[in-house]
Amino acid sequence: MSSIVPRGKTPPLAADDLPQAVKILVAGGFGTGKTTLVSTISEITPFHTEETLTRASIGIDDTSGVELKATTTVAMDFGRITLRDKLDLFLFGTPGQDRFWFMWDELAAGALCAVVLVDTRRLPVSFPSIDYFERRRLPFVVAVNSFSGSRAYPVETVRAALDLNPDVPVVLCDARQRRSVKDLLICALEHALAIEERAAAREETS
């Protein structure tokens, strides 16, 4: 059964079981909404490394479907949110273009889990992010971001198109809406905790 977080409803979270600070990566292809998500939820002034797209990027950055995008993240986005007064979430948005992927290993170090944003109009741009976290065995959720003019697809259709493992949650979200982003982050945390609990249970029985 797919895990979908309804908008406007926060799922239960066992805050006492969580560490005091958690690092979460926000990934996805070029133009999928990573910078927007971090800006929407951060309770501090977010840190961005945005540069203006220039003619030099023609033929390098695929702007198909996001022709109006004028800037790009060249290193990372950073934001922070305190959850239920007990837990600080440190959000690191990754650069989406291939030429900046040399930074991903450093950004991923120490992360508990990740969120992969996808745009149903341009699903292939998020394939590399999914492959990366699958190879590293880092828990992640897929967030179908809401864009004006995008077609709404059933979750199972998106899951099949992305060839996801059955246990990877697929979440509907709007990176412009704070409550939607908060629900998404809680889903990612609960998914990571569930994986850790299953691993601990296997060790106890082995």
N, C-alpha and C positions, 0 to 999 in steps of 0.2 A: 504494500500500500504506500503511495507517495505521501510525503510529508509536506503539507501546505499550511502556511501560517496565514489565517484570514486577516485581512487588514482591520486594524482597530481592536484587535484582541491579542493580548500578550499571553503566551503559553506559560505554564508553571516552570519555575526554575529553582533548583535546590542551591541557593546562594551559599549556604554554609559549606557545601562541598567544593566550592571553587577557591582557587588561590586569590590573593589580593590584587594581582595584576596579571593581565592576559594580553598577549600580542596576537592580533588577527590580521591576516593579509586580505586585502581587497584587490582582486585580480580580474582579468577579462581582457578582451581584445581592445583595439584602438576605438575610442568613441563609445564605449558601452556604459559609461556613467560612473566610473570609479571616483573621479575628482568630485563630482556632484554628490555622491553618497557620503564621502568623508566630510565635505562641507556642510551637508544637511544635518548630520548627527553630532558633530564635534562641539563640545561645550567650551573649548578654547578656540582662539583664532587659529584655523588650520594652517599648516605649513604646506605650500605647494612649490613645485619646481616646474612651473609652466613656461614654455617658450612659444613664441609665435611661429606658426607654420609659414614657411617661405617657399620660394621657387625651388630651393635646393632639395626640398622633400618630395618634389614631383617625381613619380616613378618609384619612390621608396615607401612613403606612407600611403596606404590604400584608404582614400577618403570616400569610397563608394558608399552611398547611403548617408554619409555625414558630411556632405559638401560644404555646409555652413560652419563647420568646426574650424576655429581660427587658431587654437592653441593645442599644445600637446604636453604631457608630462614626460620630462626627460630623466628624472631620477626617482622621485616618489612623492606621494601625498602623505601627510601625517595629521592625525587628529586624536582626540581623547574624549571618552565619555565615562562618567561614573555611574555604575549600575546598582541601584538599590543601596547606595551609601556604603557598600562593602567591597565593591569590585571596580577597578579601573581597567577599561578596555583601551588598549593602545592600537590604533588602526594605521596600517601602512598600506597605502595604495601603490601598486606596482606600475611601472611604465608598460604600455601596451605593445610598443613596436619591437620587432625582433632585434634591432641594433642595440637596444638597451637591456637585453636579457642577461648580460653578464652580471648585472646587479642583483638578479633574483635570488641567488644562493645566499647572499649576505642578508637580504631582506627577510628571507624565510627562516633564518637561524633563530631558534627559540620560539617560533610561532606555535600556538596551540592548534589553530585551525585556519581555514581560509574561506572566503566567499568568492565565487566566480560569477561575475555579472555577464549576462548574455542578452543580445538583441535578436529577437526572432527574425528580423529582416536580414541579419548578417551572422548567422550562427557559426560559420566556419572561423571567424576571427577569434573565437573563444576556445577552439579546439586545443591550441598549444597550452593554454593555462590548465585545462583539465588534464591533459597528458602529463604536465609537469607535476601536479599534486598527486596524481596516481602513481607516478614513478617514485616520488618521495614518501609515499604512504602517509601523507599529511591529510587529516580529515578535512573535507570541504563540503559546502552546499552550493548548489547552483541556483542563482537568483535570476528569474526572468524579469528584466527591467521593463517598465511601461514607457513606451515612446508614442508620441502623437503619430497617428497614421499606421501604427504597427497592428498586425492582425493577431487576435487572441487565439492561441492554439491550446488544445487540451494538454495537461501536464504530461501524460503518457506519450503524446506525440513528440513533445520536446525531449523527453527522456530517450526515446528511441532514436531520434535524429542525432543526439549527442552520444549515443551508445554508452550510457551510464550504467554503472553497477546498480543493482536493485536497491541497495542500502543507502545510496546517495540521495539526500533530500532535494527535491525541486520545489522552490519557493517563488510565489508570485510577489513582486514588490514594485514600489515606485521610489526610486532613489531621491526624489524631490520631497518626499513626505517623511517627516521625522519619525512618526509612529511606525510606519511601514519599515523603515530602516532598523529601528530598535527591535522590532519583532524578528527581523531577519538575523540580526546578530545573536539574539537569544537562541534562535533555532540552531545556529552554527555552534554555539557553546554547548547546547544540550546534545547535539550530535557527537561532538568530540568527547564529551564526558561519557556518553553511552559506550563509545568504542573503548575508552580506557577501562570502564567497569567490566566490559566483556573480557578484555585482555587479562585483567586482574583475576577474574573468576576462573579463567582457563589455567592460569598459573597455580591457583590454589588447588585445583583438582588434578594437576599433572604430577 
